[in-house]
Amino acid sequence: MKGNIEERACNLALYIIENRTTVRAAARQFGISKSTVHTDMIK
């Protein structure tokens, strides 16, 4: 899941909100680590 960090963060946030899920579940869905999810959401 490479590309624009802002776009990726928006996609992650949207997925988490729409599916009422956890960071770990979002990481699994997008094929990235939970640390990457946290890092992207901070930026």
N, C-alpha and C positions, 0 to 999 in steps of 0.2 A: 504494500500500500504506500507507494512513494508518491511524491508530488508536493504540492503546495501545503505547507503545515497548517495554514489558516483554514483551508478547505477541508483538510483531514480532521482538524479539531471540530469544525462545524458538523461534519458527518458523524463523528463519534458522539458529540453532544446530542445530536438529533436522535441517533440510535438509542442512546441511554434513556433519553426522556420518553420517546415514543414507546419503547419496550419495557420501561420501568425496570431496568436491569442494572447489574453491577459493572464496575470497571473491568473486573476479570472476565465477565461474559462478553463485554464489548471487545476486549482484547482478543479473545478466542474467535469471535465472529470476523474480525478484521485481519486476523493472522499476525498480530503484533503482541509485544509484551505489555503487561499492565504498567510497567515503568514508562513505556513509550506513550501510553494513553495519558498518564499523569503529566508527563513532560509536555505533550502537545496541548493539553488543556490549560496549562499554566501560561504558555506563550501566546 
